[in-house]
Amino acid sequence: MFDGRFYVLETAATGEDNVKLSTKGRYGVRLMFDLALHYGEGAVSLKDVAKRQEISEKYLWHLIPPLKNAGLINSIRGSHGGYVLAKPPRLISVKEILQILEGSMCLVECTDQPSLCKRSTNCVAREVWAEVTDRMLEALESFTLEGMIEKEKRKREVISYSI
C-alpha cells in the first residue's frame, strides 16, 4: 500500500502497518542506480535521471546533499556538468544508501536506543528484533549497485530473448 510518503507492508490478518521505507530511500536507491548505470561515462544531469527514473527533478535535488556529504557522489560544474559516483558501484551497498537517507534502519527504536524502554535489559522480544534487524542489514549490505546492474542486464537479456 502507498500512503503518500511511505510504501507500507501490511499484515494480512490485521491490516496493521509493519515495515516502512520512505520515498526518500526508494528514490535515493534509484538515483544511485542510475548513476551506476552510467559510471565512467562522465557527469549525469538530474534532468536525465528524472526522465529515465520517472522521478521529479525537484525531488532528486533534495537527495543530493546527504549523498554528496557522505562521499557517495561528486558534482561536476559546467555546461556538461552533473553528478557521478564518488567510488565504483561495487563499493556502494543499498544499506549504505538507505542509512544515509533514512537514518537508523532498526525495526524498533529500543534495539538502537535501549534507554527508551525500562524493560530493554530483560526483554527477549528486543533480542528478537535486534537479530531480525541485523539480518536485514546484512541482506541490504549484500546488495551493491554493481549487483543491481548485473540484475538489470539479466532482465534485459530475458526481455530481448523473449521478443
N, C-alpha and C positions, 0 to 999 in steps of 0.2 A: 504494500500500500504506500502511496506517496502522500504525505501530509503537507506539502508545500515547501518544506525545508529539508525533511529527512525521508529516506526510504525506511520503512519500518517493517520488521518481520513480526508477524502476529502469531500468537499461539492459536492453533486451530480450535481447541476446546473452549477457550475463554475469550479470544479476540483481544487479549491484552498485548501491549507493546513489550517487546523484549530487547532487541539489539538495534541500535540506530547508527547509521553512518550518514553524516550530513552531505548536502550537495557540495559543500566546500571540499570535502575529502574525495568524493567521487569525481568531481570535475578536475581537481588537482591531479589525480592519477591520470586522467585522460589528457590533460595538458602535458604532463611529463612524458607520457607515452608518445604523444605526437612529436615532441621534441626528440625523443629517442629514435623514432622512425626516420628522422632527418639528421641524425647525428653525423657529423663530419661533412655535411653539405653547406655549412655556413649558417648565418643567422636566419631564424624563422620569425616572421611577423605574427603578432597576436591576431591580426585580422585573418591571416591564413589559417591559423589554428582554430579560431572561432568558426570559420566556414566549414572546415573539414570535420570538426568535432560537434558541430551544431550546438555551440555554447555561446552565449552573449559575450562579445569582446569586452564590454564593460565589466562583466563578472570576472573574466580572466584577469583583468587589471588588479583585482583585489587579491588574487592568488600569488602574484609575482613577488611582492616584498618579503613574505616569510620564506619563500623558496630561495630567493636571492640571498637573504640574510643568513640562511642555513648553509649556503655554499653549494646548493644543488644546481643553480642556473647562473649564467652570466648574461649581462646585457651588452649589446654592441650598438653603438651610436652610428648615425649617418643615414644616408639615403637607402642603403641596403641593410640597415640595422634590424635588430630584433633580439631574439633570445636563443641561447644554446645551452646544452647541458654542460655543467662545470666538470663533470667526470664521466667516464664511459658508462653506458647503460647497464653493463654487467655489475657495476658497483653501486647501483641505486636500487634499493628494495621498496616494495609497496609499503612495508612497515615504516620505513624512514619518511616517506612522503606523507603518510597518514598521521604519524606522530607530530610532524611539523605543522600540519594544517589543522588537525583535530585536537592535539594535546594528548592527554592521557588516554590510553586505549583500554583501561581496566573496565571490566563489565560492571563492577560495583565499586563505589568510592572507598569502602573500607579496606579493600585489598591494596590500594595505593596509599591511603591515609588511615592507618589503624586507629589513630586518636579520635576519629569521628564517631567511633562506636565503643561504648564501655564494655561490650561483650567480645571484642575482637581477639583478645588473648586466648579465650576458651571456646571460640566459635568454630565448629567443624565446617559449617557452611562456608565461612570465609576462606578456609583452606581449599574447598572445592572450587570456589570462584577464582581464587588465585591460580590454581592449577589450570583451569579452563582458559583463563586469560593468558597464562604462559604458553599454552599450546596454540592458541590463536595467534599470538605474537610470533611464535616460531614459524607458523604457516605463512604469515604475512612476510616474514623475513625471507622465506624461501622463494617468493615471487619477486623477480627482478624485472627491470624494464627490458633487458635483453631476452629474458624468458617470455615476456609478453610479445616481443617482436617475433620470436620463433612461433608462438601460438598463432599470431596473425598470418605468418607465412603459410602455416599448415592449413588454416581456414581458406586462404586464397587458393591453395592447390586443390582442395576439395571442391571449391566452387568452380574453378576453371575446368576441373576434370569432369564434373557432372553436367556442364553446359554443352 
